[in-house]
Amino acid sequence: MFDKLDASVAIASIRAGVDALLDSTLTALTGDQLVELTRELEQQARRLPAVEHRVVAELDERSLAGELGCANTATLLHDLLHLHPREAKARVGAARELTERRALSGELLAPLCPAVTAAQRAGRISTAHAKVIRDLLLWLPAECDREFGGVLEQCLVEHAEQLDPLQLARAVQRLKARLDPDGPEPRDRENHRRRGVTICPNPDGSSELRGHLTPPRPRYGRRSSTPWPRHDRAPSTNVMTAVRHNGGTTRSTKQASGCCARARCRTVAAHPPPCRSPSPPRICAIGPASQTPHTATR
């Protein structure tokens, strides 16, 4: 893809340009010039990932990872550039989708996302914009992709030039809701597998209670518009929560009302999640001295 001499000259030019910008005095620029410099820097910075995609694609096509003793191209990037494994894998995936491919016959094929590739090479969209669009195209069913995938990609690229990645992601979510109003299929087996409560210790000695409830009980943990009976209300007070787990005791104090403490205890007592630990934890919430403490044991 690259000629050896041309690549070295191009890298030298980039290095010289960056050095010149670092050594320049920005105080002599006017406000309009500084704004234009910011815009130009961003545009060229957005083009650099497109160059990186070509380099990574060449590494992947030549299978240099095996010659260098690495399992795959992502592992090669991780060892060579000290990247996070997730980031290295993401770069390889982007390079495979946003560069030209070669068929078994040797024919050069267009990228899987041609509109995204062209916009990123021109510096009109960023890497974050490209990821949002690629994720949507990957989410599309095969029949929808064949029918209007190209038109949808071009439309999103045009909107990405006017929106930031967060706004574009929100627009994509609304588009998904129109294309699939029923939403994803329910994952009852996965929810049942993840169902449970976990006590996570913190470095300061406190603990956090985390859990996952199955869909039949989604109302617990949400705010209820129905107020508690009058006799259940109590003024705010310090509630001491003690969590005993495997013989150890962790105490944390926080400001809460007595009714909230009783509501939590009633929820745990009515629908206790399964406990996989050998010794089940015991959760005890103590309210004001004039009230009877409620205890929930799983």
BALUMZA-994737 format. One record per residue (C-alpha): x, y, z. Coordinates in Angstrom, 3 decimals, always signed. Layout:
residues N
atom c1:X c2:Y c3:Z
...
END
This chain:
residues 298
atom c1:+0.000 c2:+0.000 c3:+0.000
atom c1:+2.853 c2:+2.362 c3:+0.839
atom c1:+6.061 c2:+2.962 c3:-1.014
atom c1:+9.007 c2:+2.815 c3:+1.397
atom c1:+10.459 c2:+6.176 c3:+0.365
atom c1:+7.097 c2:+7.928 c3:+0.252
atom c1:+6.111 c2:+6.664 c3:+3.716
atom c1:+9.363 c2:+7.837 c3:+5.326
atom c1:+9.130 c2:+11.251 c3:+3.664
atom c1:+5.504 c2:+11.639 c3:+4.760
atom c1:+6.315 c2:+10.755 c3:+8.373
atom c1:+9.212 c2:+13.227 c3:+8.321
atom c1:+6.891 c2:+15.944 c3:+7.020
atom c1:+4.362 c2:+15.232 c3:+9.778
atom c1:+7.073 c2:+15.337 c3:+12.420
atom c1:+8.445 c2:+18.610 c3:+11.039
atom c1:+4.983 c2:+20.174 c3:+10.961
atom c1:+4.215 c2:+19.179 c3:+14.565
atom c1:+7.605 c2:+20.485 c3:+15.712
atom c1:+6.970 c2:+23.799 c3:+13.932
atom c1:+3.584 c2:+24.171 c3:+15.629
atom c1:+5.067 c2:+23.379 c3:+19.035
atom c1:+7.808 c2:+25.987 c3:+18.581
atom c1:+5.510 c2:+28.705 c3:+17.188
atom c1:+4.247 c2:+31.649 c3:+19.244
atom c1:+0.473 c2:+31.530 c3:+19.399
atom c1:+0.156 c2:+34.875 c3:+21.148
atom c1:+0.818 c2:+36.680 c3:+17.842
atom c1:-2.323 c2:+35.156 c3:+16.272
atom c1:-5.585 c2:+37.037 c3:+16.157
atom c1:-8.799 c2:+35.545 c3:+17.485
atom c1:-10.001 c2:+34.539 c3:+14.009
atom c1:-6.656 c2:+32.949 c3:+13.196
atom c1:-6.680 c2:+30.976 c3:+16.445
atom c1:-10.181 c2:+29.689 c3:+15.737
atom c1:-9.169 c2:+28.674 c3:+12.223
atom c1:-6.060 c2:+26.923 c3:+13.574
atom c1:-8.210 c2:+24.959 c3:+16.028
atom c1:-10.521 c2:+23.884 c3:+13.227
atom c1:-7.659 c2:+22.838 c3:+10.957
atom c1:-5.921 c2:+20.904 c3:+13.726
atom c1:-9.104 c2:+18.971 c3:+14.475
atom c1:-9.655 c2:+18.177 c3:+10.815
atom c1:-6.151 c2:+16.802 c3:+10.355
atom c1:-6.333 c2:+14.895 c3:+13.646
atom c1:-9.517 c2:+13.211 c3:+12.408
atom c1:-7.707 c2:+12.097 c3:+9.252
atom c1:-4.880 c2:+10.356 c3:+11.084
atom c1:-7.008 c2:+7.351 c3:+12.205
atom c1:-7.815 c2:+6.721 c3:+8.535
atom c1:-4.102 c2:+6.418 c3:+7.846
atom c1:-3.746 c2:+4.128 c3:+10.835
atom c1:-6.538 c2:+1.934 c3:+9.452
atom c1:-4.535 c2:+1.378 c3:+6.270
atom c1:-1.404 c2:+0.485 c3:+8.232
atom c1:-3.238 c2:-1.931 c3:+10.532
atom c1:-5.023 c2:-3.490 c3:+7.551
atom c1:-1.670 c2:-4.071 c3:+5.874
atom c1:-0.328 c2:-5.713 c3:+9.041
atom c1:-3.405 c2:-7.922 c3:+9.150
atom c1:-3.280 c2:-8.832 c3:+5.474
atom c1:+0.376 c2:-9.872 c3:+5.629
atom c1:-0.214 c2:-11.875 c3:+8.857
atom c1:+2.877 c2:-10.357 c3:+10.462
atom c1:+1.554 c2:-11.261 c3:+13.907
atom c1:+2.348 c2:-14.944 c3:+13.355
atom c1:+5.860 c2:-14.163 c3:+12.121
atom c1:+6.506 c2:-12.102 c3:+15.256
atom c1:+5.168 c2:-14.738 c3:+17.639
atom c1:+1.795 c2:-13.110 c3:+18.373
atom c1:-1.580 c2:-14.815 c3:+18.298
atom c1:-3.256 c2:-12.192 c3:+16.109
atom c1:-2.981 c2:-8.599 c3:+14.929
atom c1:-4.716 c2:-7.238 c3:+18.040
atom c1:-2.102 c2:-8.925 c3:+20.247
atom c1:+0.640 c2:-7.484 c3:+18.041
atom c1:-0.716 c2:-3.958 c3:+18.497
atom c1:-1.043 c2:-4.539 c3:+22.243
atom c1:+2.575 c2:-5.665 c3:+22.585
atom c1:+3.989 c2:-3.139 c3:+20.117
atom c1:+2.113 c2:+0.007 c3:+21.201
atom c1:+1.200 c2:-0.954 c3:+24.805
atom c1:-2.502 c2:-0.452 c3:+24.100
atom c1:-5.408 c2:-1.653 c3:+26.155
atom c1:-6.484 c2:-5.066 c3:+24.765
atom c1:-9.964 c2:-3.725 c3:+24.074
atom c1:-8.596 c2:-0.728 c3:+22.184
atom c1:-6.243 c2:-2.922 c3:+20.149
atom c1:-9.126 c2:-5.187 c3:+19.162
atom c1:-11.268 c2:-2.163 c3:+18.256
atom c1:-8.537 c2:-0.777 c3:+15.986
atom c1:-8.265 c2:-4.055 c3:+14.113
atom c1:-12.047 c2:-4.206 c3:+13.674
atom c1:-12.168 c2:-0.630 c3:+12.384
atom c1:-9.323 c2:-1.322 c3:+9.959
atom c1:-11.145 c2:-4.331 c3:+8.509
atom c1:-14.362 c2:-2.370 c3:+7.961
atom c1:-12.983 c2:+0.998 c3:+6.836
atom c1:-10.320 c2:-0.014 c3:+4.318
atom c1:-10.365 c2:-1.635 c3:+0.906
atom c1:-10.552 c2:-5.415 c3:+0.912
atom c1:-9.077 c2:-7.928 c3:-1.479
atom c1:-11.085 c2:-10.873 c3:-2.792
atom c1:-9.693 c2:-14.383 c3:-3.249
atom c1:-9.286 c2:-13.632 c3:-6.940
atom c1:-7.127 c2:-10.599 c3:-6.132
atom c1:-9.808 c2:-8.068 c3:-6.982
atom c1:-9.828 c2:-4.926 c3:-4.844
atom c1:-13.201 c2:-4.465 c3:-3.106
atom c1:-14.701 c2:-1.337 c3:-1.596
atom c1:-14.797 c2:-0.908 c3:+2.224
atom c1:-17.753 c2:-2.283 c3:+4.117
atom c1:-18.683 c2:+1.286 c3:+5.134
atom c1:-17.665 c2:+3.418 c3:+2.130
atom c1:-19.422 c2:+6.618 c3:+3.203
atom c1:-17.880 c2:+6.501 c3:+6.688
atom c1:-14.453 c2:+5.791 c3:+5.177
atom c1:-14.650 c2:+8.741 c3:+2.786
atom c1:-15.877 c2:+11.132 c3:+5.493
atom c1:-13.169 c2:+10.093 c3:+7.940
atom c1:-10.413 c2:+10.392 c3:+5.348
atom c1:-11.644 c2:+13.915 c3:+4.589
atom c1:-11.678 c2:+14.799 c3:+8.297
atom c1:-15.405 c2:+15.552 c3:+8.391
atom c1:-16.256 c2:+13.065 c3:+11.160
atom c1:-14.326 c2:+11.764 c3:+14.140
atom c1:-13.601 c2:+8.244 c3:+15.315
atom c1:-16.481 c2:+8.462 c3:+17.799
atom c1:-18.910 c2:+9.414 c3:+15.010
atom c1:-17.679 c2:+6.510 c3:+12.912
atom c1:-18.149 c2:+4.047 c3:+15.763
atom c1:-21.772 c2:+5.110 c3:+16.319
atom c1:-22.590 c2:+4.639 c3:+12.637
atom c1:-20.732 c2:+1.323 c3:+12.392
atom c1:-22.543 c2:-0.040 c3:+15.441
atom c1:-25.900 c2:+0.798 c3:+13.890
atom c1:-25.006 c2:-0.838 c3:+10.567
atom c1:-23.866 c2:-3.915 c3:+12.460
atom c1:-27.170 c2:-3.951 c3:+14.376
atom c1:-29.283 c2:-3.809 c3:+11.207
atom c1:-30.803 c2:-7.109 c3:+10.052
atom c1:-29.387 c2:-8.500 c3:+6.834
atom c1:-32.499 c2:-7.790 c3:+4.763
atom c1:-32.645 c2:-4.169 c3:+5.976
atom c1:-28.957 c2:-3.697 c3:+5.310
atom c1:-29.319 c2:-4.918 c3:+1.741
atom c1:-32.380 c2:-2.776 c3:+1.107
atom c1:-31.431 c2:+0.630 c3:+2.510
atom c1:-28.145 c2:+0.193 c3:+4.413
atom c1:-26.178 c2:+2.420 c3:+2.035
atom c1:-28.767 c2:+5.205 c3:+2.088
atom c1:-28.953 c2:+5.071 c3:+5.875
atom c1:-25.170 c2:+5.235 c3:+6.184
atom c1:-24.936 c2:+8.278 c3:+3.921
atom c1:-27.739 c2:+10.011 c3:+5.836
atom c1:-26.046 c2:+9.411 c3:+9.181
atom c1:-22.712 c2:+10.671 c3:+7.856
atom c1:-24.361 c2:+13.906 c3:+6.752
atom c1:-25.953 c2:+14.359 c3:+10.170
atom c1:-22.665 c2:+13.490 c3:+11.916
atom c1:-21.053 c2:+16.555 c3:+10.352
atom c1:-23.538 c2:+18.746 c3:+12.276
atom c1:-23.900 c2:+16.761 c3:+15.528
atom c1:-21.541 c2:+15.678 c3:+18.264
atom c1:-21.191 c2:+11.923 c3:+18.978
atom c1:-23.629 c2:+12.042 c3:+21.910
atom c1:-26.339 c2:+13.738 c3:+19.876
atom c1:-25.741 c2:+11.316 c3:+17.028
atom c1:-26.044 c2:+8.361 c3:+19.407
atom c1:-29.385 c2:+9.693 c3:+20.664
atom c1:-30.630 c2:+10.037 c3:+17.103
atom c1:-29.539 c2:+6.466 c3:+16.412
atom c1:-31.455 c2:+5.254 c3:+19.464
atom c1:-34.614 c2:+6.948 c3:+18.197
atom c1:-34.025 c2:+5.380 c3:+14.788
atom c1:-33.663 c2:+1.941 c3:+16.361
atom c1:-36.928 c2:+2.445 c3:+18.227
atom c1:-38.698 c2:+3.161 c3:+14.912
atom c1:-37.107 c2:+0.229 c3:+13.096
atom c1:-37.722 c2:-2.204 c3:+15.953
atom c1:-40.577 c2:-0.909 c3:+18.155
atom c1:-40.849 c2:-4.212 c3:+20.046
atom c1:-37.258 c2:-3.977 c3:+21.230
atom c1:-34.858 c2:-6.904 c3:+21.693
atom c1:-36.134 c2:-10.333 c3:+22.586
atom c1:-36.425 c2:-11.032 c3:+26.314
atom c1:-33.445 c2:-12.767 c3:+27.853
atom c1:-35.081 c2:-14.718 c3:+30.637
atom c1:-32.327 c2:-17.308 c3:+30.889
atom c1:-29.587 c2:-14.650 c3:+31.037
atom c1:-31.498 c2:-12.607 c3:+33.622
atom c1:-32.038 c2:-15.693 c3:+35.756
atom c1:-28.328 c2:-16.522 c3:+35.555
atom c1:-27.316 c2:-13.019 c3:+36.687
atom c1:-29.957 c2:-12.854 c3:+39.407
atom c1:-28.506 c2:-12.314 c3:+42.869
atom c1:-26.948 c2:-9.890 c3:+45.338
atom c1:-23.244 c2:-9.220 c3:+45.771
atom c1:-21.434 c2:-7.403 c3:+48.610
atom c1:-18.446 c2:-5.498 c3:+47.185
atom c1:-15.876 c2:-4.216 c3:+49.713
atom c1:-14.271 c2:-0.806 c3:+49.213
atom c1:-10.663 c2:+0.135 c3:+50.023
atom c1:-11.794 c2:+2.316 c3:+52.948
atom c1:-13.479 c2:-0.610 c3:+54.702
atom c1:-17.039 c2:+0.166 c3:+53.617
atom c1:-19.093 c2:-2.070 c3:+51.328
atom c1:-21.518 c2:-1.648 c3:+48.477
atom c1:-24.576 c2:-3.820 c3:+47.934
atom c1:-25.160 c2:-4.624 c3:+44.252
atom c1:-27.806 c2:-6.863 c3:+42.796
atom c1:-29.709 c2:-7.911 c3:+39.691
atom c1:-33.449 c2:-8.623 c3:+39.857
atom c1:-35.417 c2:-10.628 c3:+37.331
atom c1:-38.128 c2:-8.871 c3:+35.237
atom c1:-41.112 c2:-10.121 c3:+37.298
atom c1:-40.025 c2:-7.784 c3:+40.112
atom c1:-39.010 c2:-4.568 c3:+38.306
atom c1:-40.990 c2:-2.285 c3:+40.619
atom c1:-38.678 c2:-2.868 c3:+43.565
atom c1:-35.918 c2:-0.326 c3:+43.564
atom c1:-38.061 c2:+2.237 c3:+41.690
atom c1:-39.704 c2:+5.223 c3:+43.264
atom c1:-43.309 c2:+4.646 c3:+44.170
atom c1:-45.868 c2:+7.429 c3:+43.899
atom c1:-47.967 c2:+5.837 c3:+46.700
atom c1:-46.943 c2:+7.268 c3:+50.091
atom c1:-46.311 c2:+5.059 c3:+53.072
atom c1:-49.000 c2:+4.899 c3:+55.815
atom c1:-48.910 c2:+7.640 c3:+58.376
atom c1:-47.560 c2:+5.475 c3:+61.174
atom c1:-44.623 c2:+4.374 c3:+58.977
atom c1:-43.262 c2:+7.877 c3:+58.556
atom c1:-40.430 c2:+9.054 c3:+60.724
atom c1:-38.093 c2:+12.055 c3:+60.723
atom c1:-34.667 c2:+11.759 c3:+59.174
atom c1:-32.128 c2:+10.100 c3:+61.443
atom c1:-28.813 c2:+8.350 c3:+61.269
atom c1:-29.398 c2:+4.752 c3:+60.226
atom c1:-26.678 c2:+2.282 c3:+61.102
atom c1:-26.479 c2:-0.556 c3:+58.569
atom c1:-24.422 c2:-3.589 c3:+59.550
atom c1:-23.592 c2:-6.267 c3:+57.001
atom c1:-22.140 c2:-9.503 c3:+58.336
atom c1:-20.621 c2:-11.789 c3:+55.737
atom c1:-18.467 c2:-14.882 c3:+56.326
atom c1:-17.741 c2:-13.991 c3:+59.907
atom c1:-16.614 c2:-10.431 c3:+59.115
atom c1:-18.488 c2:-7.251 c3:+59.988
atom c1:-18.549 c2:-4.075 c3:+57.875
atom c1:-20.363 c2:-0.977 c3:+59.194
atom c1:-21.280 c2:+2.162 c3:+57.301
atom c1:-23.333 c2:+5.107 c3:+58.544
atom c1:-25.388 c2:+7.315 c3:+56.259
atom c1:-28.232 c2:+9.810 c3:+56.542
atom c1:-31.582 c2:+8.198 c3:+55.706
atom c1:-35.143 c2:+8.166 c3:+56.953
atom c1:-36.632 c2:+5.407 c3:+59.073
atom c1:-39.312 c2:+4.634 c3:+56.506
atom c1:-36.702 c2:+4.069 c3:+53.773
atom c1:-34.821 c2:+1.651 c3:+56.025
atom c1:-38.012 c2:-0.311 c3:+56.733
atom c1:-38.903 c2:-0.311 c3:+53.017
atom c1:-35.552 c2:-1.863 c3:+52.115
atom c1:-35.915 c2:-4.523 c3:+54.785
atom c1:-39.441 c2:-5.380 c3:+53.648
atom c1:-38.279 c2:-5.723 c3:+50.029
atom c1:-35.431 c2:-8.075 c3:+50.950
atom c1:-37.649 c2:-10.071 c3:+53.305
atom c1:-40.472 c2:-10.458 c3:+50.779
atom c1:-38.305 c2:-11.388 c3:+47.781
atom c1:-34.853 c2:-12.555 c3:+48.849
atom c1:-32.463 c2:-13.167 c3:+45.927
atom c1:-30.544 c2:-16.464 c3:+45.872
atom c1:-27.267 c2:-16.597 c3:+47.768
atom c1:-24.407 c2:-18.656 c3:+46.350
atom c1:-21.959 c2:-18.095 c3:+49.174
atom c1:-21.496 c2:-20.894 c3:+51.739
atom c1:-22.588 c2:-18.682 c3:+54.623
atom c1:-25.554 c2:-16.418 c3:+53.720
atom c1:-25.108 c2:-12.729 c3:+54.629
atom c1:-27.370 c2:-11.190 c3:+57.234
atom c1:-28.649 c2:-7.652 c3:+56.625
atom c1:-29.884 c2:-5.751 c3:+59.645
atom c1:-31.177 c2:-2.168 c3:+59.551
atom c1:-31.666 c2:-0.370 c3:+62.872
atom c1:-33.913 c2:+2.668 c3:+62.956
atom c1:-34.601 c2:+5.077 c3:+65.832
atom c1:-34.407 c2:+3.756 c3:+69.374
atom c1:-38.211 c2:+3.962 c3:+69.829
atom c1:-38.874 c2:+1.650 c3:+66.871
atom c1:-38.469 c2:-2.087 c3:+66.513
atom c1:-35.582 c2:-3.065 c3:+64.226
atom c1:-36.441 c2:-5.088 c3:+61.165
atom c1:-34.175 c2:-7.953 c3:+60.192
atom c1:-33.977 c2:-9.712 c3:+56.826
atom c1:-32.068 c2:-12.943 c3:+56.555
atom c1:-31.525 c2:-14.803 c3:+53.336
END
